[in-house]
Amino acid sequence: MLKYLADMFVYKALGIQQGSMLGEALDFFFYDTAKVFLLLIVIIFVVAIIRSFFPPEKSRRLLGHHREYVGNFLAALLGIVTPFCSCSAVPMFIGFIESGLPLGVTFSFLISSPTVNEVALVMLWGLFGWKIALLYTATGVTIAFFAGIVIGKLKLEHLVEGYVYQIQMGESAEIVPTWRERLTYARDYTKEILGKVWLFVLIGIGLGAVIHGYVPMDYVLRVAGPGNPLAVPIAVLIGIPLYSNAAGTIPIIQALVEKGMPMGTALAFMMSIVAISTPEMIILRKVIKPKLIAIFAGIIAIAITIVGYLFNAVL
């Protein structure tokens, strides 16, 4: 239905010739914009309801009953439904450390939460299908799990700023919300997230539309196609210093995949952008030393590169 409406608007209402580069770009833009925002509204609302059952204090207590391995796995799963952004990195990190969680478990959460979130899931599901979305989720959780274990085994607690271990964060009483409050929270949270990401979504879809309509397929295949064995690490290295969120990145990934970029290379590029966010690294510098930041980023970059090659081999 949405595709039909987009076609009618571009080719009938606007009178643009079907099959032209401008027509293809505009059709991509209007169809994806309508589809993405519709999915975002529905899925973010549902996830917000789930999220209301996992406030930060409850998450810390739940993880506090487990140590390595089980703790890493639970932290990676909680990262999917627990609020997290660059601005909350420091208080969440301090809260987990103060609660006695091992450093590796804390990093499993820090990796999973910004990488595997409801925005990434809904957009991947809407643009590529549920199989790719679930595969991406499983991959993100796996990376968070094993990366946290590696960081824990390296015994890097000395690379955390000393004052973090001296902070005493008081326990706040947990108030169980009513269903009316949960629904109100979900409504307000959906509005908040849409308010934060709508511009990224439009910019991302706009860039994706330009790629879809104007970038030659042979150029994409030459630079990042299956014929280039170094395409995956190059994509990861390019993505690390960039900053965007899943909302702004996934439409670009869709356009690149349609032009011939292998799915593994495309997902590795996206994961490097959202998992190793430059603002997050800068903010985390307040609580961890540069060497630990470099180790953290290096481990994630290597893991994402391996996953990119694996996806290219099986998809």
N, C-alpha and C positions, 0 to 999 in steps of 0.2 A: 504493500500500500504506500509506504513512504517513498519507495523507489519510483512508483508510478507518479506520485505527486511531484517529486523532484524533476522527473522527466517532463511532465506537463508544464511545470513552471519555466524550466530552462528553454525547452525547445518550442513550446507553444506560446506561453505568455511573453517570454523575452524574444522569441523569434530567432534564436541562435541556431545555426546549422548543426544538425546532428552529425557526430563524428569529427567535428572540428576540435582543435586543441582547446579553444576557449570553452566550447560546449562541454567537453569531457571534464575540464577543470571545475567549471561551475556546477555541473551535475554531481561530481564527487563531493564538492563542498556542501551543497544544500542537503543532499541525502545523508551524508555522514553526520552533519550537525544535528539534524532532527533525530537520527537514530541514537547518537551518543547521549544527547541530553535526556531523551526519554529513558534510556537505560540507567543513566546516572541517578535520576530522580527516584526510580523504583528501587534499585539495588542499594543505594546509600541509605535510604529510609529503612530498609529491612536490616541492613548491617548495623545501623545505629541502634535498633532495638536489641540486637544481640550484644552490642557493645555496652549497653546500659547495665548488663549483668557483670561486667568486668571493669570496675573502676580501678585506678592505679593501686590503691591500697590493697584491694582484694587480690590483684595480680601478684603483688609482692609477697603477700602471705601464702598464696598458692605455690609460688615458686620456692618460697623459703623452706618448704617441707621436703624439697628434693635437692640433690646435689648434681654431680656431673652425670652426663648421658640422659637420664630421665629429665633432669632440670633443663638441659640444653634443648631437648625435644619439646618440652612444654613451653619454654620461652619462645621458641620459633613459632609454635602454633599460636600462642597468645599475641605475638606480634601482628598477626593477621587482623585481629579484631580489637586491638588496643590502640587508643589515640596516640599518635606520635608524629612529630614534625621536627624540623631542625631547631625551632625555638624551644621545644620541650626536651631536647637531648640531654642537657646538663642536669635539670632536676630529676629526670627519670634515671639517669646514670647514678647520681648521688643517692637517690632513694634505694635503688637496688643494692649498691655497695653497702650502704648503711644498714640494710636489712640482713646483711651477712651472706648475700648471694656470691658465689664464686665469680671471678672476673669473666671466665669463659661463658658462663650462663648469661651474664649481663650482655655480652657481645652477641650472643645468639639472638637476643631480643632486639638489640640495636640494628642488626643486619636485616632481620625479618620484617620489622614493623614498617620502615619506609619503602621496602622493596615489594612486599606482597600485601597490598592494601586493596580496599574495596574499589577504588577508582581504577587501578590496574586490572583487577578481575573483570569488572563490568565492561570495560572498553575492549579488553582482549576477547571476552566472550562475544560481545556484539560484533566485532570486526573480523574475528578469525574462527569463532566457534568454541564450544565448551571444551573440546578435547585440548586445544592449544592453551586455553585458560587454566585448565586443571593441571596440565603438564608444566606450565609456568609456575603455578602455585607449589607443586611438588618439588620443582627445582629450587625455588627460592627457599623453601623450608629446609631442604637438604643442604644447601649451601650454608644457611644460617646455623644448622645443627653441627656440621663438621668444622666449619670455621671457628665456631665457639669452642669446640673441643680442642682444636689445635692451639688457639690462643690460651686456653686454660692449661694445656700441657706445657706450654713454654714458660709458665711461671713468671708472668710479666707484671705482677702487682707492684713492683718497684718503679714501674713506669707510669703509675697513677700519681697525680699530684698529692703530696702528703696531707694537705688540709682536708681532702675528701674523706679520709678515714677518721678525722676528728669531728666531723659534723654530726650532730645528733638531731635527727628529724623526728619530731613528735608524732605519735600515733593519732590519727584523726578517727573519730567514731564513724562507723559505716552506717549510713542511713539507707534503708531499703526503699526505693521509690515505688509508688503505685503505678498501675498500668497507664493511668491518665498522664502521670509525670513522664513515663517512658515514651509515650506517644508524642508528648509535647517536646521532649528532648530530641526525639528522632526528627520531628518536623523542623525544629530550630537548627539541628546539626546539618540536615540536608541543605537548608538555606545557607548555612555558614560555609559548607564545603563548595557548593555551587558558586557562592560569592567569591571564593578564593581561586577556583580553577576555571571559571568560564572563559576568562581571557586566554589562558593557556590552551584551552580546548579550541577556541576559534583560531588562535595563531597556529597551533599544530595542524588543525584541519586545513587551514589556508595554505600552509607550506606543503602539506601532503597533496592538496589539489594542484599546486604548481608542479610538483614532481610528477603527479599522475598525468597531467595534461601536456607538459612541455619538456620534461627531461627524457632524452632518447633512451630506449631500453638497452641498446648496445653499450652505452656509456656506463650504466649501472653494472651491467654484466662484466665489463672490462675491469672496473675498479673493485667491485665487491662480489662478483659472481663466483660460482663454484670452481672456475678455472684458476682463481687466485688462492693458493694454499695459505697465504698470510692474511686473508681477508678478516678472519675472526680477531686475531690480536690487534690488527690495525683498527678495527671498529671499536674494540675495547679501549685502546689508548686514546682514540679520538673522543670517546664518550666520557672518560673520567673527568677532564677539566670542564666539561659543559655542565650547565645547571638547568634542569627542567624537572617537571614531575611527569608521572605516567600520562596524565591528561594531555599534556602538550607533545609527548613523544610518540605515543602509540599511533596517531593518525599518520605521522611521517613514516613510521615503520610499515604501516599498511601499504602506503604508496610505493615504498622501496621494494617490498615483497612482490607487489603486483608488477613491478618493473623487472623482476628476476633475481633480486637478492635472496639468497637462501634464508630460510626461517631461523636457523641457528645463528647465523651472522647478525640478522636483524634483532633477535632477542638479546644476544650478547651486547649489542650496541645500546639497547634500551636499558638493560640491567646495569651496565656500567654507569649510565647517567643517573639512575634513581637510587642505586645501592651505594655509590661512592659520591654522594652529593658534596660539592665543594663547600657550601655554607655549613653543612653538618660537620665537616672536618674542621672548619675554622672555629665553630662553636665548641666542639669537643676538645679543642686545644686548651680550654679553660680547666679541664679536669684530667686530661692525659697528656703525656709528653710526646714530642714530635716523633720519636722512634717508634712508639706504640701506634701512632696514627699511620706511619709508613708501613709497619708490619700488617696492620689491619687492612689498609688499602691494597697492599700487595697480595695478601692471601685471597681477598675477594676477587681481585683482577685475574689471578691465576685460575680460581674456581670457575669464574664466568667464562673464561677462554675455553676451558675443558668442556664445559656444558655447551658452548657454542658449537664446537666440533662434534660433540655427541649428537646434538639436535640435527646438525647437517647430515650426519651419517644415517639417522633413523627416520627423518621426516622426508 
